[in-house]
Amino acid sequence: MLGSTHGTLTTDSRRARVIACGEQRPGPVVRDQVDDLDVSGRPLYTDVPDLTRFFRPQSVAVIGASDTEGRPNTGITRQLLGWAGRVGARVHPVHPTRPSVFGTPCVASVADLPEQVDLAVLLVADPLPVIEELGDAKVRFAVAFASGFAETGEAGAAAQERLTQAVRRQGIRLLGPNTNLNAFEHFREDLSGPAIALITQSGHQGRPVFALQELGIRLSHWAPTGNEADLETADFLSWFAEQPEVGAIACYVEGLKDGRAFLLAADRAARRKVPVIAVKVGRTETGARTAASHTGKLTGADDVVDAAMRQFGVVRVDGLDELQDTAALLARARAPLADGVAVYSISGGTGAHAADLATAAGLRLPRLSEARQAELHQWIPEYLSVANPVDNGGHPVGDRRGRKIIDAILADPSIGVLICPITGPFPPLSDKLVADLVEAAEETDKLVCVVWGSPVGTEAAYREVLLGSSRVATFRTVGNCLTAVRAWLDHHRFVGDYRSPFDEAPRVPSPSFRKAEALMHPGRQLSEHAAKQLLRAYGIRVPREQLVTSAAAAVRAAAQVGYPVVMKASGAQIAHKTELGLVKIGLTSASQVRDAYRELMDIARYEGVALDGILVCQMVEQGVEMVVGVTHDDLFGPTVTVGLGGVLVEVLHDAAVRVPPFGEDQARAMLAELRGRALLDGVRGRPPADREALVEVVLRVQRMALELGEHIAELDINPLMVLPRGQGAVALDALVVCR
């Protein structure tokens, strides 16, 4: 293992090496305080704020309460009074001139409150002057609805920062500003089963999920985080993951306040096997710009956000309808017994179409066994296909055969999910089919999904029978059904063997760190020679090479390195040597080496490039050119990238990214994401490349990112020549820009 204190690697401990240079620990450890830091000084664990008294306060103060009709504060006060009555909280209106509000006695100021309150709701234009009063009164939580803060520009951002500092000084946890009343909605209490907890930065975007209650799906909490001056998405995500009634957490995220905090919160949810489903806006430049103008927070590079979410099992969906359907399924469906999907319909065309879409969505549709097909043909005509998808032709649905067909499909051990698309109502067949599916779902531990495709949605078979079942997962579109089923299977596969990378992240710098740190020059780019010294310090193989400053020394170096050789100019100002003609390859004699040395020096003088010498390098030809690098993301800090190298990196942009810390499984997953991954398997008679060596390099670069992340603005190993299997990988060139 590339040890936590030694920085050396042995090839007989690959399975133990969950994270490069990580400490081995006996299984996941959940901690409730920041009691451990990684090598860069960042927290590996975080405490969970106790939000019980926010969502279920015993007493509430309404600052600026009103009962004057037509005023905005009046509507808010009325809603808060109704909500407080439902949760059993005492309400204390606060207003300097009113004796009462809606019949409830009013006090003139916070100082006059008759008891210590759990929650203060601020219905004032400027909440800042009230914060100090709340601190003196030992108020635990506050909500600020006022706008005009970071969402408005620099002046607003400065005002928000003053608000943030004030609540920190007073020890108050603040929701908002620029939030709304969604936390105080009327949640149905007549619904049972696992609930969805909802987090939104724009309250209106949570409406489709909130409306799931009308379909019988329970919601437990709604956190509208607004500008997140204090409490943020990560705080609510961590707390919701701890609540026993929460079966899934649905999020609408415009911008992450703190990337690290979000990852720690997602990690907590993954440890507890609580699915997190998120819409994250900002996939496009336009979306990112709009989000920033609305919430005043940094959106971040979308490919990094996407990768970070995948690393910690967050299911990212694109639309609010997908958020609604996927969260509902993951909250309520049991763990799968098998990952095979069967498509069953009363129409061959419908079944074939759904099967095509399912396969394209990455779902596995196993062919039913010959014995199972023979059983199905007892009730389905021989000329119809029952291999999967299963087409019954329509008529068997209308009698006892319909239920027998469903039971036979569900009895197949390779099938864990039955999907039945019903394109539209076709009584009485569709009614009988729906009734059979609901009955079968009640008697099986496997997932039964029905897609009710009617555009009307008022049919009794849909409104009463399907929606009346707690066991059938009902959808209105095939696309949303397949997205949700894929997410459900992926989630359970992910949490089934989840092991938190934070538990095994390195705490102690390796011996390589001090040597590498000495090579850093703030604000400067390293020469290739210095960059390769950095790689060597972390055990990354580079070619045999020597740095020389004369033609005679170049000839001696070539003889020692071994012909053929490559000669390259080495200097801190050089970014693209090839374009400047500062690389000579395939040199096979002393005379060629002497001539190349003189030519490289002449070009450097002509271009005005300062050199620290000429590199005489071993020539490495056979292999797959890859790129491995480190960049610094504003949200998440250092990130690691791997992709096709050489000129392909600029042409194809085929790369995968991860946020440290991550383990060997994620390093392998990065390779699996590449469109050009087949090159590593060997094409056109070329031998397979050494994937193991490539994984090793990715993990060693990750160690560099963890230890030197604050020093490195950019690190680029390109090309990294991955040699045939068993021969390793060699960094032929490297660029390092210091921060």
C-alpha positions in Angstrom: 0.0 0.0 0.0 1.1 3.5 -0.7 1.4 4.1 3.0 0.1 7.0 5.1 3.6 7.9 6.2 5.9 6.3 3.7 4.8 7.2 0.2 6.0 3.9 -1.3 3.9 1.3 -3.2 3.9 -2.4 -3.3 2.0 -4.2 -6.0 0.7 -7.0 -3.7 -1.6 -4.7 -1.7 -3.8 -3.2 -4.4 -7.1 -4.3 -2.8 -6.0 -2.8 0.5 -5.2 0.5 -1.1 -8.6 2.2 -1.0 -7.1 5.6 -1.4 -3.7 6.5 -2.4 -1.5 7.0 0.6 -4.5 6.6 2.9 -4.5 5.1 6.4 -6.2 1.7 6.8 -9.1 1.9 9.2 -11.4 -1.0 10.3 -14.5 0.1 8.5 -16.5 3.3 8.3 -16.4 5.6 11.4 -19.1 8.2 11.8 -18.2 11.2 13.8 -20.3 14.1 14.9 -17.5 16.7 15.4 -14.7 18.1 13.3 -12.0 16.0 15.1 -9.8 15.1 12.2 -8.1 17.0 9.3 -6.6 15.7 6.1 -3.0 16.5 5.0 -4.2 19.9 3.6 -5.8 20.9 6.9 -9.4 20.4 5.6 -12.0 18.7 7.8 -12.7 15.1 7.2 -15.8 15.0 9.4 -18.3 17.6 10.3 -20.9 18.1 13.1 -24.6 18.0 12.2 -26.6 21.0 13.4 -29.6 20.0 15.5 -32.5 21.5 13.6 -35.2 19.9 15.7 -36.3 23.2 17.3 -36.2 24.9 13.9 -38.8 22.5 12.4 -40.6 21.8 15.6 -40.2 24.8 17.9 -41.9 25.1 21.2 -42.1 28.9 20.9 -41.9 31.3 18.0 -41.4 35.1 17.9 -42.8 36.9 14.9 -40.8 40.2 14.6 -42.9 42.8 12.7 -46.2 40.8 13.0 -49.3 42.4 11.4 -53.0 41.9 11.1 -53.7 44.8 8.8 -55.4 43.5 5.7 -53.5 44.2 2.4 -50.1 44.2 4.0 -47.6 41.4 3.0 -46.7 40.9 6.7 -50.3 40.1 7.5 -50.4 37.1 5.1 -47.1 35.8 6.5 -48.3 36.3 10.1 -51.5 34.4 9.4 -49.7 31.5 7.8 -47.2 31.3 10.7 -50.0 31.3 13.2 -51.6 28.4 11.4 -48.3 26.5 11.2 -47.5 27.1 14.8 -50.9 25.7 15.8 -50.2 22.5 13.8 -46.7 21.9 15.4 -47.8 22.9 18.9 -45.7 26.1 19.2 -46.5 29.1 21.3 -46.5 32.4 19.2 -45.3 35.8 20.5 -46.0 38.6 18.0 -43.5 41.5 18.3 -44.5 45.0 17.2 -43.7 48.4 18.9 -47.2 49.9 18.5 -49.7 47.0 18.4 -51.3 45.6 21.6 -52.3 42.4 19.8 -52.2 40.7 16.4 -55.0 38.4 15.4 -56.1 38.3 19.0 -52.7 37.3 20.3 -51.1 39.7 22.8 -48.1 41.5 21.3 -44.9 42.7 22.9 -43.0 45.8 21.9 -39.5 44.4 21.4 -37.5 41.2 21.6 -36.3 42.2 25.1 -40.0 42.0 26.2 -40.5 38.4 25.2 -42.0 36.4 28.1 -39.8 33.4 27.5 -36.8 32.2 25.6 -37.9 31.4 22.1 -36.6 28.7 19.7 -37.3 30.5 16.5 -37.6 34.1 15.5 -39.2 35.1 12.2 -38.0 38.4 10.9 -40.6 40.4 8.9 -38.4 43.4 8.6 -36.6 45.0 5.7 -33.2 45.1 7.4 -32.7 42.1 9.7 -29.2 43.1 10.8 -30.2 45.5 13.7 -32.5 42.7 15.2 -29.8 40.0 15.3 -28.0 41.5 18.3 -31.3 41.7 20.2 -32.0 38.0 19.3 -28.5 37.0 20.6 -29.1 38.8 23.9 -32.4 36.9 24.2 -30.6 33.5 23.5 -32.8 32.8 20.4 -31.7 29.6 18.7 -32.9 30.1 15.1 -34.0 33.0 12.9 -35.5 33.3 9.5 -34.9 36.4 7.3 -37.2 36.8 4.3 -35.8 40.2 3.2 -34.1 40.4 -0.2 -31.6 42.9 -1.5 -28.5 41.0 -0.4 -25.9 38.9 -2.4 -28.4 38.3 -5.3 -28.2 42.1 -6.1 -24.4 42.5 -6.6 -21.4 43.7 -4.7 -23.2 46.1 -2.3 -25.7 43.4 -1.4 -23.0 40.8 -1.0 -21.2 43.1 1.5 -24.5 43.6 3.4 -25.0 39.8 3.5 -21.4 39.3 4.8 -22.2 41.7 7.7 -25.3 39.7 8.4 -23.3 36.4 8.4 -20.7 37.8 10.8 -23.5 39.1 13.1 -25.2 35.7 13.5 -21.9 34.1 14.1 -21.0 36.5 16.9 -24.4 36.0 18.5 -24.5 32.2 18.1 -27.7 32.2 16.1 -28.4 29.9 13.2 -30.1 31.9 10.4 -32.1 30.7 7.4 -32.0 33.2 4.5 -32.0 36.0 3.7 -34.1 36.0 0.5 -36.0 33.0 1.5 -39.7 32.3 1.8 -42.4 30.5 3.7 -42.0 26.9 2.4 -40.6 25.6 5.7 -44.0 26.5 7.2 -46.2 24.8 4.7 -49.1 22.5 5.6 -47.7 19.0 5.4 -50.3 16.2 5.3 -50.2 14.1 8.4 -52.5 11.3 7.2 -49.8 9.8 4.9 -47.6 6.9 6.0 -44.4 5.3 4.8 -40.9 6.8 4.2 -41.0 10.5 3.5 -39.2 12.9 1.1 -37.4 15.8 2.7 -37.0 18.7 0.3 -34.2 21.3 0.0 -34.6 24.2 -2.5 -32.8 27.4 -3.1 -35.7 28.8 -5.1 -38.9 27.9 -3.3 -41.1 27.8 -6.4 -39.0 25.0 -7.9 -40.0 22.6 -5.0 -43.7 22.8 -5.8 -43.8 19.7 -8.0 -42.3 17.6 -5.2 -44.5 19.2 -2.6 -47.5 18.3 -4.8 -46.6 14.6 -4.5 -48.7 14.6 -1.3 -51.8 14.7 -3.5 -50.7 11.4 -5.0 -50.3 9.9 -1.5 -46.5 10.3 -1.1 -45.4 11.7 2.2 -43.3 14.8 2.7 -41.7 15.5 6.0 -39.7 18.8 5.7 -39.0 21.6 3.3 -35.9 23.8 3.7 -35.9 26.9 1.4 -32.3 28.0 1.8 -32.3 31.2 -0.1 -29.0 33.1 -0.1 -27.5 30.8 2.6 -25.8 33.5 4.7 -25.6 30.9 7.4 -27.5 27.7 7.2 -26.9 26.1 3.8 -27.9 23.1 1.7 -25.2 20.9 3.3 -26.6 21.6 6.9 -30.1 20.4 6.0 -28.8 17.5 3.9 -26.8 16.3 6.9 -29.7 16.6 9.3 -32.3 15.1 7.0 -30.0 12.1 6.5 -30.2 11.5 10.3 -34.0 11.5 10.5 -35.6 8.1 10.7 -38.7 9.1 8.8 -36.8 10.4 5.7 -36.6 7.9 2.9 -35.1 10.2 0.3 -33.8 13.8 0.1 -34.8 15.8 -3.0 -32.8 19.0 -3.8 -33.0 21.9 -6.2 -29.5 23.5 -6.1 -28.6 26.7 -7.9 -25.1 27.1 -6.4 -23.1 25.4 -3.7 -21.9 27.7 -0.9 -19.1 25.3 0.2 -18.2 22.3 -2.0 -16.4 20.5 0.8 -19.3 20.9 3.2 -21.6 19.5 0.5 -19.4 16.4 0.0 -19.2 15.7 3.7 -23.0 16.0 3.9 -23.5 13.7 0.9 -21.0 11.3 2.5 -23.1 11.2 5.6 -26.2 10.4 3.6 -24.3 7.6 1.7 -23.2 6.1 5.0 -26.8 5.9 6.1 -28.0 4.6 2.7 -30.3 7.6 2.3 -30.7 8.5 -1.4 -30.1 12.1 -2.5 -31.6 13.3 -5.7 -30.7 16.7 -7.1 -31.4 19.1 -9.8 -28.3 21.2 -10.1 -28.6 24.2 -12.5 -25.6 25.5 -14.3 -24.9 22.9 -17.0 -24.6 25.7 -19.5 -22.9 29.0 -19.4 -26.3 30.7 -19.5 -27.7 28.6 -16.7 -24.7 29.3 -14.5 -25.0 33.0 -15.1 -28.7 33.1 -14.3 -28.2 31.1 -11.1 -25.4 33.4 -9.9 -27.6 36.5 -10.5 -30.5 34.9 -8.5 -28.6 33.6 -5.5 -25.3 35.4 -5.6 -23.3 32.2 -5.2 -20.7 30.5 -7.3 -22.0 27.8 -9.5 -18.7 26.0 -10.3 -17.5 24.1 -13.3 -20.3 21.8 -14.1 -18.2 18.8 -15.0 -16.6 18.9 -11.6 -19.9 19.3 -9.8 -21.3 16.3 -11.8 -18.3 14.1 -10.9 -18.4 15.1 -7.2 -22.0 14.2 -7.0 -21.4 10.8 -8.6 -18.5 10.1 -6.3 -20.8 10.3 -3.3 -23.9 8.7 -4.8 -26.0 11.9 -5.4 -28.4 11.1 -8.2 -28.4 14.1 -10.6 -31.5 14.6 -12.7 -32.3 17.3 -15.2 -35.9 18.3 -14.7 -38.3 18.9 -11.9 -40.5 16.1 -13.2 -37.6 13.7 -13.0 -36.8 15.0 -9.5 -40.4 14.3 -8.5 -40.6 10.7 -9.9 -37.1 9.6 -9.0 -37.4 10.9 -5.4 -40.8 9.2 -5.0 -39.4 5.8 -6.1 -36.2 5.9 -4.1 -38.0 7.0 -1.0 -40.5 4.1 -1.1 -39.1 1.2 -3.0 -37.4 -1.7 -1.2 -33.9 -2.8 -2.1 -33.8 -4.8 -5.4 -33.6 -8.6 -5.3 -32.1 -8.7 -8.9 -31.1 -6.0 -11.4 -32.9 -7.6 -14.4 -35.8 -5.6 -16.0 -38.7 -7.2 -17.7 -41.0 -5.2 -20.0 -44.6 -6.5 -20.3 -47.3 -5.0 -22.4 -50.5 -5.8 -24.3 -49.0 -4.4 -27.5 -45.9 -5.7 -29.3 -45.0 -2.2 -30.5 -45.3 -0.6 -27.1 -43.2 -3.3 -25.5 -40.5 -3.1 -28.2 -40.3 0.7 -27.9 -40.0 0.6 -24.1 -37.4 -2.2 -24.3 -35.3 -0.1 -26.7 -35.5 2.9 -24.4 -34.7 0.8 -21.4 -31.6 -0.7 -23.0 -30.5 2.8 -24.1 -30.9 3.9 -20.5 -28.4 1.3 -19.4 -30.9 -1.2 -17.9 -30.3 -4.9 -18.3 -33.2 -6.9 -20.0 -32.2 -10.5 -19.5 -33.7 -13.1 -21.9 -36.1 -15.3 -20.1 -35.1 -18.9 -19.9 -36.6 -21.4 -22.3 -38.5 -23.0 -19.5 -40.0 -19.7 -18.5 -40.9 -18.9 -22.1 -42.6 -22.3 -22.4 -44.6 -21.6 -19.2 -45.7 -18.2 -20.6 -46.8 -19.8 -23.9 -49.4 -21.7 -21.9 -51.4 -18.5 -21.8 -49.9 -16.5 -24.7 -50.1 -17.5 -28.3 -46.9 -19.2 -29.7 -46.5 -16.6 -32.4 -45.9 -13.8 -29.9 -42.5 -13.2 -28.4 -42.2 -13.8 -24.6 -38.3 -13.7 -24.4 -38.4 -10.1 -22.9 -40.1 -7.9 -23.7 -43.2 -10.0 -23.2 -46.2 -9.4 -25.5 -49.4 -11.0 -24.5 -51.4 -9.9 -27.5 -54.2 -8.3 -25.4 -56.8 -11.0 -24.9 -55.1 -13.0 -22.1 -55.4 -9.8 -19.9 -59.1 -10.1 -19.7 -59.3 -13.3 -17.8 -57.5 -15.5 -15.2 -54.5 -15.8 -17.6 -53.5 -12.1 -17.0 -52.5 -12.6 -13.4 -50.7 -15.9 -14.1 -48.5 -14.2 -16.7 -47.5 -11.5 -14.3 -46.7 -14.0 -11.5 -44.6 -16.1 -13.9 -42.5 -13.1 -15.0 -42.0 -12.0 -11.4 -41.0 -15.6 -10.4 -38.0 -15.5 -12.7 -34.9 -15.1 -10.5 -33.2 -12.9 -13.0 -36.0 -10.3 -12.9 -36.0 -7.7 -10.2 -38.2 -5.1 -11.9 -41.4 -5.4 -14.0 -42.3 -2.4 -16.1 -45.7 -2.3 -17.8 -46.3 0.6 -20.1 -50.0 1.2 -20.7 -50.2 3.8 -23.5 -53.8 4.7 -22.8 -57.1 3.5 -21.3 -58.6 0.6 -23.1 -61.4 -0.7 -20.8 -62.0 -3.3 -19.8 -58.6 -4.8 -20.6 -56.6 -1.9 -19.1 -58.7 -1.9 -16.0 -58.2 -5.7 -15.5 -54.5 -5.4 -16.2 -54.1 -2.6 -13.6 -56.0 -4.6 -11.0 -53.8 -7.6 -11.6 -50.6 -5.6 -11.4 -51.6 -4.0 -8.1 -52.6 -7.4 -6.6 -49.3 -9.0 -7.8 -47.3 -6.1 -6.4 -48.8 -6.6 -2.9 -47.6 -10.2 -2.9 -44.1 -9.8 -4.2 -40.9 -8.2 -2.9 -40.0 -7.2 -6.5 -40.6 -3.7 -8.0 -43.6 -3.3 -10.2 -43.7 -0.1 -12.3 -46.7 1.0 -14.4 -46.5 3.8 -16.9 -50.0 5.3 -17.4 -49.7 7.1 -20.7 -53.1 8.6 -20.9 -52.9 12.4 -21.3 -56.2 12.7 -19.3 -55.2 11.2 -16.0 -58.8 11.2 -14.6 -59.5 7.5 -15.2 -60.5 5.4 -12.2 -57.9 2.8 -13.0 -55.2 5.5 -12.6 -56.6 7.8 -9.9 -58.1 5.2 -7.7 -56.4 1.8 -8.3 -52.8 2.7 -9.3 -52.5 5.8 -7.1 -54.3 4.0 -4.3 -51.5 1.3 -4.2 -48.5 1.9 -2.0 -46.6 -0.9 -3.7 -46.9 0.0 -7.4 -44.7 2.7 -8.7 -46.8 4.7 -11.1 -45.3 7.1 -13.8 -46.8 9.2 -16.6 -43.9 8.8 -19.0 -41.6 5.9 -20.0 -38.6 8.2 -19.8 -39.2 9.2 -16.2 -39.9 5.6 -15.3 -36.6 4.4 -16.8 -34.6 7.3 -15.2 -36.0 6.5 -11.8 -35.5 2.7 -12.1 -31.9 3.2 -13.2 -31.3 5.6 -10.3 -32.9 3.1 -7.9 -30.7 0.3 -9.0 -27.5 2.5 -9.1 -28.2 3.8 -5.6 -28.5 0.4 -4.0 -25.5 -0.9 -5.9 -23.5 2.2 -4.7 -24.5 2.1 -1.0 -24.2 -1.7 -0.9 -20.4 -1.5 -0.8 -19.9 2.1 0.0 -16.8 2.9 2.0 -16.2 6.5 2.8 -13.1 7.9 1.3 -12.9 10.4 4.2 -12.3 7.6 6.7 -9.1 6.6 4.9 -7.9 10.0 3.6 -4.2 10.6 4.5 -3.7 12.6 7.7 0.1 12.8 7.7 2.2 14.2 4.9 4.4 11.7 3.1 8.2 12.1 3.2 7.9 13.3 -0.4 6.0 16.4 0.7 8.9 18.4 2.0 11.1 17.7 -0.9 8.2 18.5 -3.3 7.3 21.7 -1.4 10.9 22.9 -1.9 10.5 22.7 -5.7 7.5 25.1 -5.7 7.9 28.7 -6.8 4.8 30.7 -6.1 3.3 32.3 -9.2 5.7 30.6 -11.5 5.7 27.7 -14.0 8.3 25.0 -13.4 10.7 23.9 -16.1 10.1 20.4 -17.5 13.2 19.2 -15.6 11.9 20.6 -12.3 8.4 19.3 -13.0 9.7 15.8 -13.5 11.7 16.0 -10.3 8.4 16.6 -8.6 6.9 13.5 -10.3 9.9 11.4 -9.2 9.4 12.6 -5.6 6.0 11.0 -5.7 7.1 7.8 -7.3 5.8 8.5 -10.8 8.1 7.1 -13.5 9.8 9.3 -16.0 12.2 8.4 -18.9 15.9 8.0 -18.3 17.2 11.5 -19.0 19.9 14.1 -18.2 19.9 17.9 -18.2 22.9 19.2 -20.1 24.3 22.6 -20.9 26.8 21.8 -23.7 26.9 19.8 -26.9 29.6 17.6 -25.6 27.6 16.8 -22.5 24.6 16.0 -24.7 26.6 13.4 -26.6 27.8 11.8 -23.4 24.3 11.8 -22.0 22.9 10.2 -25.1 25.4 7.4 -24.8 24.4 6.8 -21.2 20.6 7.1 -21.8 20.8 4.9 -24.9 19.9 5.6 -28.5 17.5 6.6 -30.0 17.0 9.7 -27.9 14.7 12.8 -27.7 16.1 16.2 -27.0 14.0 19.0 -25.6 14.6 22.5 -24.4 13.8 22.9 -20.6 12.8 26.3 -19.3 10.3 27.8 -17.0 8.8 29.9 -19.7 8.0 27.2 -22.2 4.5 25.8 -22.3 4.3 24.3 -25.8 7.7 23.2 -26.9 6.6 21.4 -30.1 5.0 24.5 -31.6 8.3 26.4 -31.1 10.4 23.7 -32.6 12.1 23.0 -29.3 11.7 19.1 -29.5 13.9 16.8 -31.6 12.9 13.1 -31.7 14.5 9.9 -33.0 18.1 11.0 -32.8 20.4 8.0 -33.4 24.0 9.3 -33.5 26.4 11.6 -31.8 26.4 14.0 -34.8 22.7 14.3 -34.8 22.8 15.0 -31.0 25.4 17.8 -31.5 23.4 19.3 -34.3 20.2 19.1 -32.4 21.7 20.8 -29.3 23.0 23.8 -31.4 19.6 24.1 -33.2 17.6 24.0 -30.0 19.9 26.7 -28.5 19.6 28.9 -31.6 15.7 28.6 -31.6 15.6 29.5 -27.9 17.8 32.6 -28.4 15.7 33.6 -31.4 12.4 33.2 -29.5 13.8 34.9 -26.4 13.2 31.8 -24.2 15.4 31.4 -21.1 16.5 27.8 -20.6 17.9 25.9 -17.7 19.4 23.4 -20.2 18.6 20.8 -22.7 17.0 17.4 -21.7 18.4 14.3 -23.4 15.7 11.7 -22.9 15.1 8.1 -23.5 12.7 7.6 -26.4 9.6 5.7 -25.5 7.4 4.8 -28.5 5.0 1.9 -27.9 2.0 2.7 -25.7 -1.2 4.6 -25.3 -0.9 8.4 -24.8 -2.9 9.6 -21.8 -3.1 12.8 -19.8 -3.3 13.0 -16.0 -3.5 16.3 -14.3 -4.6 18.5 -11.4 -6.5 21.8 -11.6 -7.9 24.0 -8.8 -11.7 24.4 -8.7 -13.1 27.4 -6.9 -15.8 25.2 -5.1 -14.0 21.9 -4.4 -10.3 22.8 -4.4 -7.8 20.5 -6.2 -9.4 18.1 -8.7 -7.8 15.2 -10.6 -8.4 14.6 -14.3 -7.5 11.7 -16.6 -8.1 11.4 -20.3 -6.7 10.6 -23.8 -3.4 12.4 -24.2 -1.3 13.9 -26.9 -3.2 15.9 -29.4 -6.3 14.0 -28.7 -6.9 15.8 -25.4 -7.4 19.0 -27.4 -9.4 17.5 -30.2 -11.7 15.1 -28.4 -11.9 16.6 -24.9 -12.3 13.0 -23.6 -11.6 13.2 -19.9 -13.0 12.3 -16.5 -12.6 14.2 -13.3 -12.8 13.5 -9.6 -12.5 15.5 -6.3 -10.0 14.1 -3.8 -10.2 12.1 -1.7 -11.3 9.1 -3.7 -10.4 5.4 -3.9 -9.1 2.9 -6.4 -12.7 2.1 -7.4 -13.2 5.7 -8.5 -9.9 5.8 -10.3 -11.1 2.8 -12.3 -14.5 4.4 -12.9 -12.7 7.4 -14.4 -11.2 5.1 -17.0 -14.5 3.5 -17.7 -16.1 6.9 -18.4 -13.7 7.7 -21.3 -15.1 7.4 -24.8 -11.7 6.2 -26.0 -11.2 3.6 -23.3 -11.1 0.9 -25.9 -7.6 2.1 -26.8 -6.4 0.8 -23.4 -7.8 -2.7 -24.3 -5.7 -2.9 -27.5 -7.0 -2.2 -31.0 -5.9 -3.2 -34.5 -3.5 -5.9 -33.1 -1.9 -3.6 -30.5 -1.4 -5.2 -27.0 -3.6 -4.2 -24.1 -2.2 -1.3 -22.1 -1.1 -1.5 -18.4 -4.3 -0.2 -16.8 -3.0 -1.1 -13.4 0.0 1.3 -13.9 -2.4 4.0 -15.1 -4.5 3.6 -12.0 -1.3 3.9 -9.9 -0.4 7.1 -11.5 -3.9 8.6 -11.0 -3.7 7.7 -7.3 -0.2 9.1 -6.9 -1.3 12.3 -8.6 -4.2 12.4 -6.2 -1.7 12.3 -3.3 0.1 15.3 -4.9 -3.2 17.1 -5.1 -4.0 16.4 -1.5 -0.6 17.5 -0.2 0.3 20.2 -2.6 -3.2 21.5 -3.6 -2.6 24.9 -2.2 0.7 25.2 -4.0 -0.4 23.9 -7.5 -2.6 25.9 -9.8 -2.2 23.3 -12.6 -0.3 20.1 -13.1 -0.4 18.4 -16.5 1.3 15.1 -17.3 0.9 14.9 -21.1 1.7 12.6 -22.6 1.7 9.8 -20.0 2.8 6.8 -22.1 0.9 3.8 -20.8 3.0 0.8 -21.9 1.8 -2.7 -22.7 0.4 -4.7 -19.8 2.9 -5.4 -17.1 5.4 -2.7 -18.3 4.1 0.3 -16.4 3.6 3.9 -17.5 6.1 6.7 -18.2 5.5 10.5 -17.9 7.1 11.8 -21.1 6.4 15.5 -20.3 5.0 17.5 -17.5 3.9 21.1 -16.9 3.4 22.5 -13.4 2.2 26.0 -12.6 2.5 27.1 -9.0 -0.1 29.2 -7.2 
